[in-house]
Amino acid sequence: MSALTKVVIVGRDIDLWLSACVLQTALYRSGVSVTAIELPTQLHAADVYVTLPALEALHKRLRIEEPELLAATRGVFSLGQNFVGADGRQTYFHAYGAYGSAIDYKAFFPHWLRARSLGANASLEDFSLTATAAKHGRMLVPDRATENYGRTDYAYHLPAVEYVRFVKGRAQRLGVTVHQAQTAGCTIDPLTGDVAAMSLDQDRRIGGQLFIDASGPEALLIGSSLGVPRESWRDSSPIDRVIVASGDAFASIPAHAEIRAHANGWVGLYPSRSCTHVIEAYSSTRCSASEAMAAAAAVSRLALQNAAIRICDPGIRTRAWERNVVAVGGAACTFDPVHSVQVQALQMGLVHLLSLFPAGEQVSGAERAEFNRVSRLSFERLRDFQVAHYLLNRCEVHASAELLHKIVTFRARGEVPLYEHETFSLDSWLAQFIGNGQLPESYDPAADGTAPDLLKAELKRMLRFIKDKVLEQTTHDAYLQRWWP
């Protein structure tokens, strides 16, 4: 059986370069050549890639050294996202890590609910190491004690232009062949209907066997050339416009993002060492761009510059793999900016592609069908986590049957059904539900088997451990300064 040996990736920005690094690293020993066709960037100076914790593990697989990455990008660590209401009060902290530890060999959350019924007033996030560290400006360095307590994770805020430059350089060092072009068009094989080659600026032709569409929402191959329709998720979000801008860097850099609600949307503050990246997400039916910009300045309390406006139009391609073209990142699915899932979606698409990469020269229908099934489920689960944020804050959005079932089940007994291909953990769902005011009517009765004195002692032990462990940690500023003075 002949092998598939020529992969061509067409796109721009991080969708292109992260795809190139992943495929080159995974496939070069199998004799697969990877060619990247770089289209003009769509980034602005204020753009930032806000990641979830899974990216750190991908960087390790790509042998990207963290000190080198953060030195080149002037990025920072993030232990989670702090949500603040329109009244300026904190509503909850979505921490990248566990909330509590097992009590009497049973899950923590039902015990916390029982403790509340007995008069305890400690919040759920008081039992999160990562939330407590972030709120005290500390960096959390895991050790055996923290690992025994529960999961601790971190993500990044990476200035976009610098991160793309860094990952592109990595792809070139790995041996990816690079072509730059202002325009690119497809040549379709009249016999098979597959893409046979890319025409660049009308003067170059690049042939291949498998083509990756990493062109973002433009979907140059999967949409424009192959005509795969797009399914709108417009009714899943109250947001249809996004302004990106930047302000001065914080004197002391928080180890988290902050999402501040206002009457017509929300403002996200994403610190880096070079500046504070600001995202204003709003509805154009409720305010104009100038009013939104004024709101962003007022809510962020920063003098903003480098502002750019974009349309926010969540949606998914009905098929992410069509014929010999695979769409990844924004070409496959676009999301509302809340919870910062776009890079995560790109990473998931690449992981699914590698797991189903064709064994022979011809792509089988079974491989395509499974990729499309898994991709849709993964993207829908990401979307549902975002929709929950708006739904629980009384926005009029469409919710899937699966999300509604999650909410009803949680309200009834404090349990969250997790479906196939979930990205967000049980802890994240609990943080969002409790943080948005959802208190269950009951809890797992197994928690009643723990003696009240033991329950009280265990909760006190956890709070004492978290306090002591956080005080051991260096500040986020000092940690950054240690590596990158």
N, C-alpha and C positions, 0 to 999 in steps of 0.2 A: 504494500500500500504506500503510495507516494505521500510525502509530508507537505504540510502547509509551511512555507518558509519565508513568505514575504508579507509583512504587516505594514500598512501605511496608516499613520494617524494624521488627521487633518483637523486643525483647530487653533486655539489661542490660549494664552494665559495659563492658569494652573491646571485646567482640564487637559490641555495638551501635554504639558511637561511632566505632571505627575503620572499620567498615562504612559508616557514614553519611558520614564524611569522604571515603573512597575513592570511593564512588559519586557523591556530589555533585560532587567535583572532576572526575571523569572524564566525567560525563554532562550537566552543566548546560548546556553549549553546544549539546547536542542537543535541548534542550527538555524534558528529563526532570526532574520534580519528585521530591524525596526527602523522605519523612516518617518521622520516628523516633518510635516508641512506647516510652517508657522504663518498664520494670518495676522493682520494688524491687531494690536492690543485694543481692548475696550476698557482698560483700567484707567482710573483717575488717581491723582496724587494722594487723595484721602482714603482710598480703598484699603480695606483690611480683610484678611482671611481669619475668621474666628472659627476655631476648630473644636471638635469634641475629643475626648481622651484617646480614642482609637488611633488617631494620627501618629501619636508618639510610637506606638508599636510598629506602624508601617515604616516610619523613618528608620527604626532599627533594622528592619528587613532590608531596607535600601542602603544600609550602612552610612546613614547620615548622622554625623556626630552633633549632638545637641549644642555643645559650646560653639562649634563652627556655625551652625544654623542661626543661633540667636545673636552671635556677633555680627553676622552678615546682614541680618534683617532688622536688628534692633527690636526684635520681638520680646515678649514677656510670657510668663506663665499665667495660667488662669485656673483657679480651683473651683470655679462655678460662676453662676449668674445671680445677682441680687436684684429682686423685683421690688419696685417701690410704687405705691399707689399715687393717684392724682393728688391726694392730700399731702404728699411728701413723706408718708410713713412707710416703713418697710413692711411688705406683705409676707415675703418668704425668700429663703435662699435656696436655689437649686444647686446643691453641692455635687461635685464629681466624686462620689464615694458613698460608703455605707452610712445608714442612720441607725445607730445602736448596734448592740451585739447580743447574741443569744442569751437567754435567761433560762436556767433550769433545763438546758438542752432544747429549748423551744424558741420559735421566732420572736424577735424583739417587739415588732409593731403591735401585736395583740396585747402584750404586757404593758406597752405604753398607753394603749387605750384603756386598759383596766385601771392603771394607775391614775389616769385622769378621772375615772369614775369614782375613785377613792379620795380625790381631792388634790392630787399632785398637779403642779402648775408649770413644770418644765416643758418647753416647747420641743417639738420633734427635732428641730435643727440644733438644739442644745446638745443632742447626742451624736452629732456629726463632727468628726475630727476635721474634715476639710472645710466645712462651713465655719467652724469656730476659728480655725487658723486664718482663713481668709478675712474674717471680720476683725481679726486682731493684727492684720497686716503681716502675717507670718507665712513663710514658705514651709510646706510640710514635706520633710524628707522621710520616706518610709523606713522602718526598721522592723525587727522581729515583733516588738510589742504592738506596733500599729497594725502589722499584718494579722496578728492574733485577734486584734479588736475587730477588724473588718476592712473592706476594700477602700483604698485611697487612690485617687486618680488625679491627673491634671491635664490641661489642654494648653493651647497657645493663643495669643493674639499676634499675628504676623503681618506687618505692613505688606500690602499685596505686591507692589512693584518690586520690592526687594526680594520677597519670597519667590516670585516667578523667576527673577534673574538668578537666584541661587539654585533653584531646582533645574532650570535650563542648563546651567553650567554643569550640574551633576549628570544630566542626561548626555551631554556632549562627552564628558569624561568616560561615561560608560560605553560609548561607541555608537550612540544613536546617530544616524545620518540625518542631517538637517537641511531643509530647503525653506527659504523665505519667499513669500509671495503676497502681492496685494490682492489678487483674486485667484480663485480656484474653481474649476468646473469639472463635472464628472463625464467620463466617456463610458456609455453603457454598452455592454456586449449585446448585439441584436439577437443572438441565438439563445442566450441564457437569461438575459435581463439583469445579470450581475453588473456591478461596477468593475470595469476593466482597468481604468487608469484615471489619474487626475491631471487636468490641463492647468498649468500654472502661468498666469499672466499671458496666456495665448502663445507662449514660446517654449514651454517645456512640458514634457509628458512623463509622469511617474506612474509606473505600473505596479500592481500588487495583487495579492490573492484575498486578503482580508483587510477591510478598511474600517478604521475606528473614527467615528464622528465625535470630535471633541470641540466643536465649534460653538458651544454654548446655545442659548435660546434660538439662535439663527437656524440651527439644525440643517446645515448646508447639504449634507448627504442624505440623512434619514428622512428629512422632511422635504426640502426643496427638490432633490434629485429623485428620490424613490417614492415620494408622495405619501409617506405614512402619516395619517392624520394625528392631530393633537387633541387630547381630551382636556377641556378646561376645568380647573379647580377654583375658578373665580369665586364661587359661592362658599368656599371653605375659609375665606379670609376677608375681614373688613378693610384690609389695606390694599390700595391700588397704586400708590406712589411711594418712592423712597428717595430721600436726599442723603447723599454722603458728603461729609465735610470733616474738617479737622480743627482742633484748637490746641493750645499749648499743652505740653505734657504736664502731668501732675508732679508737684514737688516730691511727693512720696507716692510711688506707683502701686495702686491696689493690685492684689493678686486675684482679681475677679473682674467681671463685667458688671455693669449696672443698667437695668432696664427701668426707665422712669415713665410712668403713664401720664397722659394728659387728655384733655377733653376730646381731641380728634385723632388720637393715635398714641404712639409712644416714642421715646428717644432712648437709644442705646449708646452707652459710653464704653468704649473699648480701649483701654490704655495700652500704649507701647512706650518704648524709651525715646522715640523721636517726637511723638505727639499724642494727643487723645483723639482717637477716631470716633466720629459721631455719626450715627444713623438715625434719621428721622423717618419713621414709617407712619403714613397717614392716609386718610381717604380724601380724594380730590372732590368728592361730593359734599364734604363738610368744611373744607377750607381751601384757599388758593395756595400756590407754591410760595408766594411771598409771606403769607400768614404762617405757613408751615415752617419756613425758615426762621421767622421771628420766634415761633414757639420753640424751635430747636435751640436757639440761642438762649432764650429765657430759661428753659428747663435744664439745659446743660450748664448754664451760668458760665459760658465760655464765649470768647470772641472767635467766631467761626470764619474759616477761609477755605479755599479750594473746593467750593461746593459744586455738586453736580446732581442732577435729578434723573431718575429712571422710572420707567413703568414697572410695577410689580404685578405679574400675571402668572400665578401658580398654575401648573398643569403638567400633564404627562403624555408622552407619545404612546399611542395604543400598542405599539410594538417597539421595543428598544433594539431588537435584532431582526433585521429584514434582509433576506437574501445574504449577501456577503458583507453587510454593513452593520456594525454594532455602535449604538449611541451610548455615550457615557456622560456623566455630569449633567450640565444644563441642557445638552441636546436631548437627553432622555427624560429629564424631569426638572422642573423649577419649583421653588418653594417660597413661601412667605419668609421674611428674614428672622422672625422670632425663633429663639433657641439655636440659631446658627447651624443649620443642618446641611447646607449645600455641599461643603467639602466632604462631609460624611457620606452623602449620597454618591459622590464621585468615587470615593474609596470602595463603597459597597459594590458598585457596578464593576469595578476592576477585579475585585475578589471573585464575584460571580463568573466573570468572563474567564478568569484563569481556571476556575474549577470545571468549566465546560469547554475549554479550548479544544478545537477540533483535532482529533487524532490523525486524520488524513487530510488530503488536499480539499476534499469536498465537505462542506458543512452539511450535517444531517438536520432534517426537520425536527428530530427529537431534541437536539442540542438547542436549537433556536427556541422551541416551545418551552423548554424548561427554563432557559435564561429569561424569557419574557414573563413567565409565571412568577419566578422568584423575584425579579426586579420589581414587578408591580406590587407584590405583597410587601416588599421591603419599603418601597416608597410610600405606600398607603399607611404603613405603621408610623413612619416619620410624620406624615401629614396629620395623622390622628392625634399625635402628641401636641402638635401645634394648635390644632383645632380645639383641643381641650382647654388650652390657655384662654382662647377667646370665648368659648362657650361658657366656661365657669366664671368669666367676667361679664356675663350677660350681653355679649355681642350676638347679633343675629347671623349665625353661620350654619352651614349645612354640616351635620355630623353623621358619620357612617354608623351602620347598625352595630359594628364591633365596638366603636367608641361608646355609644350609648349603653351597650351591655356592660362595658367596663364601669361606667359611672354608676349605673343602677346597682350592680353587684357590690361596688365599694360602699355606696351609701347604706346598703342593707347590712353588710357584715364585715366591712373593712378588708375585703380581699379584692385583688386586681387580677382578672384573667389575662394572662400573657399569651399572645398568639405566635404563630410561626413567623420567624424573621423579624422579631422586635429588635430595635436598636436600643431604646431606652430601657434601663433596668427597672425592677420593681421599686427600688429606692427612689428613682427619679419620678415614677408615677405617684408614689406616696407623697413625696415632697410637693408635687404640683397639686394634688388633690387637697391635702391638708392646708397647704399655703393659700389656696383659693377658697378656704372656708368650708370644705366638705368634711363633716364629721360623721362617721358611721353610726348607725343605730345600735349595732352590736359588734361583737368580736368573737374570734375563735374561742370557744369555751375551754379549750385545753389550757388557756392562760389562767383559768380559775384554779387549776391544780397546784399552782405555785403559792406557797404560804405568803401572806402579806408582809411579814417581817423580812423574808428573803427577797421579795420584790423590791421593797424599800431599800434594803441594803445594796442590792445589785445596781439600782438606779444611781444611788449615791456614789458607788464605786466607779461607775462609768463617768459620771460628771467630774469626779476628782481626777481620774486618769486623763480625761481630755484636757482639763485645765493644766495639769502638770506637763503633759506631753507638748501642748501648744507653747507653753512658756519656755520649753527647751529649744524651740526652733528659732533659727535666725529670722530676721525680718526679710520680707521680699526684697526690699531695697538693698540690704546688705548681701543677700544671696546673689543678686544680679551684679552688684559691685565686685564681689569676689571673683566672678568669672570674666566680667566685661567692664573693667574700670573706665 
